[in-house]
Structure formats: structure tokens, C-alpha cells
Amino acid sequence: MSGQITNPAELRQTLRQMLAVLQAERQALAGLDIEAIMGSAGDKAALCGRLDDTAGEAIDAECRGLLDAARRLNEVNRQLRNLIAANVSQRLEALTGVPQLYRAQAQPAYAYAQAGRV
């Protein structure tokens, strides 16, 4: 498949492929399967390249729902990757006894959810 996505059916098919890749990525992350994680990253990049060439008229209500589902699943996967990375950093610090030299100003997880609280 190459060229611009111009109809909703083609976009739905591509978005369903993206959802399948995101679900596979989540399973790979849960299993710490580096080969599968890297495969998912490549597949996501290819599908993102494909989605870049989407005509606006190809997005219908069902496509918007699929886009929202993909966005949410990608966010879950991002949070899982961050948790894994933080865990690895913590274990490395414990093994070496040396704290990380550079530590970015971290915001608490789910800080956006607390923004409305006073």
C-alpha cells in the first residue's frame, strides 16, 4: 500500500493495523521481549508514515473512534515504557550505589489529572 489514503475504508484498515501493532507492543513490553518491542517500533513507524498521507475527507466517525482508541493505547504503552525505564534505572542505581548523574525535573505520574485539584 502506498500513496495517499483517500477513503474511510482504507483508513479504517490502516488504523486497525495500528491497533493490532499497539496491542502487540503492549504484550512485548509486558514480557520484556526486546525483539518484539523493536519489531513493533518499526511497524508503528511504517504505519505512521502511511497515516501521514491521509486526506481529510477520509476521516469519518468510525475512523475518529479508531483514532481515539489508538491514541489511548499508545499512551498506555508510553506510560508502561516509562515505568520499565524508571525501574531499570532504580535497579542500576541500587547495584552500583551511584545515583544517576543527570535527573530531569520529573513531574509526578498523572500530574495532568491533578491539575484541577486545589
C-alpha positions as CSV (number, residue, x, y, z in Angstrom):
1,M,0.0,0.0,0.0
2,S,1.4,3.3,-1.0
3,G,0.1,6.8,-1.8
4,Q,-2.4,8.9,-0.1
5,I,-5.2,7.4,1.9
6,T,-8.3,8.9,0.4
7,N,-11.3,6.9,1.6
8,P,-12.6,5.9,5.0
9,A,-12.4,2.1,4.4
10,E,-8.7,2.3,3.6
11,L,-8.1,4.5,6.7
12,R,-10.1,2.1,8.9
13,Q,-8.0,-0.8,7.7
14,T,-4.7,1.1,8.4
15,L,-6.0,2.1,11.9
16,R,-7.0,-1.4,12.7
17,Q,-3.4,-2.5,11.8
18,M,-2.1,0.2,14.1
19,L,-4.3,-1.0,16.9
20,A,-3.0,-4.6,16.4
21,V,0.6,-3.3,16.4
22,L,0.0,-1.3,19.6
23,Q,-1.6,-4.3,21.3
24,A,1.4,-6.5,20.2
25,E,3.7,-3.8,21.6
26,R,1.9,-3.8,25.0
27,Q,2.3,-7.6,25.2
28,A,6.0,-7.3,24.2
29,L,6.5,-4.7,26.9
30,A,4.8,-6.8,29.5
31,G,7.1,-9.7,28.5
32,L,10.2,-7.6,28.2
33,D,10.7,-9.1,24.7
34,I,13.2,-6.7,23.1
35,E,12.9,-8.2,19.6
36,A,9.1,-7.9,19.6
37,I,9.4,-4.3,21.0
38,M,11.8,-3.3,18.3
39,G,9.5,-5.0,15.7
40,S,6.6,-3.1,17.0
41,A,8.5,0.2,16.8
42,G,9.3,-0.4,13.2
43,D,5.8,-1.4,12.4
44,K,4.4,1.7,14.1
45,A,6.9,4.0,12.2
46,A,5.8,2.4,8.9
47,L,2.1,2.9,9.7
48,C,2.6,6.5,10.9
49,G,4.3,7.2,7.6
50,R,1.3,5.7,5.9
51,L,-1.1,7.8,8.0
52,D,0.8,11.0,7.2
53,D,-0.7,10.8,3.7
54,T,-4.3,10.8,4.8
55,A,-6.8,13.1,3.1
56,G,-9.1,14.9,5.5
57,E,-12.2,13.6,3.7
58,A,-11.2,10.0,4.6
59,I,-11.8,10.6,8.3
60,D,-15.4,9.6,9.3
61,A,-17.0,9.0,12.7
62,E,-15.7,5.4,12.9
63,C,-12.2,6.5,11.9
64,R,-12.3,9.1,14.7
65,G,-13.2,6.3,17.2
66,L,-10.3,4.1,15.9
67,L,-8.0,7.1,16.2
68,D,-9.1,7.8,19.7
69,A,-8.6,4.1,20.7
70,A,-5.1,4.1,19.1
71,R,-4.2,7.4,20.9
72,R,-5.3,5.9,24.3
73,L,-3.5,2.6,23.7
74,N,-0.3,4.4,22.6
75,E,-0.5,6.5,25.8
76,V,-0.8,3.3,28.0
77,N,2.2,1.9,26.2
78,R,4.2,5.1,26.7
79,Q,3.4,5.0,30.4
80,L,4.4,1.3,30.6
81,R,7.7,2.1,28.8
82,N,8.4,4.9,31.3
83,L,7.7,2.7,34.3
84,I,10.0,0.0,33.0
85,A,12.8,2.6,32.3
86,A,12.4,4.0,35.8
87,N,12.5,0.5,37.3
88,V,15.7,-0.3,35.4
89,S,17.3,3.0,36.5
90,Q,16.4,2.3,40.1
91,R,17.9,-1.2,40.0
92,L,21.1,0.0,38.3
93,E,21.5,2.7,41.0
94,A,21.0,0.1,43.7
95,L,23.6,-2.2,42.1
96,T,26.2,0.5,41.6
97,G,25.4,2.6,44.6
98,V,25.8,5.6,42.4
99,P,22.8,7.8,41.8
100,Q,22.0,8.9,38.3
101,L,24.2,11.9,37.4
102,Y,21.5,13.8,35.5
103,R,17.9,13.8,36.6
104,A,15.4,15.8,34.7
105,Q,12.8,17.7,36.7
106,A,10.3,14.9,37.0
107,Q,6.6,15.6,37.2
108,P,4.6,13.1,39.2
109,A,2.8,10.5,37.2
110,Y,-0.7,11.5,36.2
111,A,0.1,15.2,37.0
112,Y,-2.4,16.2,34.4
113,A,-5.2,14.5,36.4
114,Q,-4.3,16.5,39.5
115,A,-4.2,19.9,37.7
116,G,-7.9,20.5,38.5
117,R,-7.4,19.9,42.2
118,V,-6.7,22.7,44.6
